[in-house]
């Protein structure tokens, strides 16, 4: 079949083709469009606008307060991205996620689907969970045992933005310890109003951990560990002089 000249011109014009790609759903842009031919794959790979749409490159911080969550990741990693609420709307502790949250995800049900998601070069590992991406990861860990409770704090900085691979690896490792639960609080553009914070507070995501010390062996086999696992080193310590997010100390939902 002969392709009409006008259609051929559109499909061979970089700017026009990019404009068309920008209208595609994320799944089609990530998978289907790149399977058509090498030219399309290369254009999607090299276009800044398309890489930003796919959450591989970060949006520039324009000060408008606009942000967007990654809908592709929402469908895969429900413990992180489901039920996103405005800042300050927190979950009670009994609603936090445990290691079973990993094992109960749809892709973890069978060996084949689990292997596909957890392969080393899976594209989700390079994606940002939201745009613009958070650049700081704060951790608040509540430890409970018979001798008393202690709260530990830590922070990691990701200059190019926090990617889902790093977040997944850190949380999955932490909650593989028995009797550990987690909740993630995403930054939003109203955070400054809520906390009276600054620019940094709008670039921060918090991981809340609850850990109860148990006299039991830890199972070294983690079926949900990614083959691309990379250790995220965050020093957790009790620091009475500086607490990264003081709002948690006064919030009964986290105590």
N, C-alpha and C positions, 0 to 999 in steps of 0.2 A: 504494500500500500504506500502510495506517495504521500509524504507529509506536506501539508500546505506550507507555503513559504512563510506566512506570518507566524504560524506555530513553530516552525523551525527556527525562525529568528528569535522568538521569545526564549525557547529552550537553549539557545546558544549564547544568549546575552546574560552575562554574569549577574548584573544588577537586577534584571527582571526575574531570573530564576531564583535568586536569593529572596526576593520579595514574595515569590510563590511559596518557597520553603518555610518562610516565617509564619505562614498561615496554617501550616500542617500541625496536627496534634503531635505531642512529644513522641509518642510511641512510633508513629509513622516516620517522623524525622530521624529518630535514632536507629531504626531498624529497616523499615521497608524502602525508604527513599535511597538509602545507601547501597541497597542490593540491585538497583536498576543498572547502573554501570559505574565504571571507575571515575568518570568525570564528575558525576553527581557526588560520589563518595568523597572525592578530593575537595570539591567546593564546600561541602558541609564541614569537612575537617579543617579547612583553612579560613573559613569565614568567622570573624570575630562575633558578629551578630548572632549567627547560628549556634556557635559554641556557647554563647551566653544564654541563649534560649534553652539549650540542652543542659545548662547548669555545670558546664565544664570550665567556663571562664566567668569571672565575677563581673557583676554590674559595677560601674563606677558609682561611688557614693555621691549622689547629687543633692542631698539635703532636702529632698521633697518629702521624705518620710514613707515612701512607697516600698513595699516588699512583697515577695511572692514565695510561697512554699512549693517544693518540688512534688508535683502530682504523681510522677512516676514512682518516687520513693514511698509516697503515701500508700500505694497499692502493695508494696512489698514488705515494708517495715512498720507495721501498725503500732507496735509498742512505742515507737518514737514519734510518729507523725499523725496519729489519729487523735481526734478530739481536741484539735488545737484551739485554745481559748485565749482571750485577751489576757495581757499581763496582770497578775494579781489574782486570777481565777485558778486556784491551785487544787490539786487532788488530795483527799485524805490519804493517810498512810496505807489504809487497807486496800486502796485502789491502785497502789503502785504495782509495777510489773516485776515479776520474778523470772527465774531462769526458764520456767515453764512457758513464759511468753515467747521465748525463742523457739522452743520445741513445738509449740502449737501454731506457728505460722504456716500458712498453706504450703509453701515451698519446702518446708522441713518434713513433710509427711512421708515422702519417698526418697530413696537414695539418689535416683536420677535427678529429680528436681533440686534436691539439696546440693548435689555436686555442681549443677549448672549455676546456681546462685552464688555458691561459695568458692567458685574457681578463682584463681589468682588474678586473672586479667579481666574479671567482671567489670563492666563499665560503671556500675553504680558506685564502686569504690572511689572513683575519681570525681563523682558528682558532689556539688554543694547541696545540702538539704534545703537551703533557702537562698534567695537573692535579695539584697546583697548578702554575702555569706557572713556568719559570725567569725570573728578573728580571735576571740578569747573563749576558752572553755574553763569555767569555774566548777569546782567540785566541792560539795559539802557532804561529808560522810558522818552519819550518826552511828556510833558504835555502842552496843548495849551488852553488858555482862553482869554477873552477880556482884561484882565489886563496885559497880557504878557505871555511869555513862560518860562518854567523851565525844566531842565533836571535832572533826578534823577538816582542814581546809587546804585547797590547792588550786593552782591555776596554770594553764598552758597557753602560750601565744602561738597562733598560726598566722604568719605574716601574709600568706597568700590566700587565707581563708580556711575554715574548718571543713574538711571533706568527710563524706559519709563513711569512708573506709576507716579513718582514724577514730571517729566517734563510735562506730560499731565495734572495732577491736577493743577499745577501752572499756565500754560498758559490758560487752559480752564476757570479757575476762573477769571483771569485777563481780558480776552476778553469778558466775559459775561457782563462787564460794557459797556453800549452803546457808540458808536463812539470810539472803541478801536481796533487797528489792531496790528498784530505781524509778525515778521519774525525771523527765527532762522538761525544763522550762525554756522555751524559745524566746529570744529577744524580739521585741516588736517596736514599732515606731512611736508608741506612747510611753515607753519606759521612762523617759526623762520626767514626764509628768508624775508618774507613779512613784519613782524613787527620788526625784529631785537630783538625778544623776547628771552625767556629762556624756561626751561623745563616746567614750569607752563603754559606758553602760548600754549603749544601743548596738554594740558590736559583740555582745557577750551572750553565751548560752550556758545555762547551769545544769549540772547533773546532780541530782539529790540521791544519795545512797543511804539505806538503812541496813545495818549489819548487826546480827546478834551472834555473839561468840558461842560456838558449840564445840563440845569435845567429840568430834567425829572426823573420820577420814574424808579427804577431798578427792573426788573422782577426777583423775587426770584426763579421762576421755571426754572431750567436748565435741559433740556432733555438730554444733553450730559454729565452730571456729572457722574463720575464712582461711583458705589456702594462701591468701595474700596477707595474712596477719603480720602486722608490724607493731611492736610494743610502743605504747604511748606513755612516756615517763612523766608522771605528775607527782611531785613530792607532796604528800599529805601530812600536815602537822597541826598540832594544837597551838593556836596563836591568839592569845587573849588580847594582844595589843592591836591586831588588825584582822578584822573579819570581812572577807570580800563582799558578803551580802547580808548585812545585819537584819534584813527583813525576815530571814528565816528564824532567827532566834526568838522573835516575838510572835511567830505564827504558830498557833496550836496544831495546825494540820501537819506540821513536820516534827512535832515533839511526841 
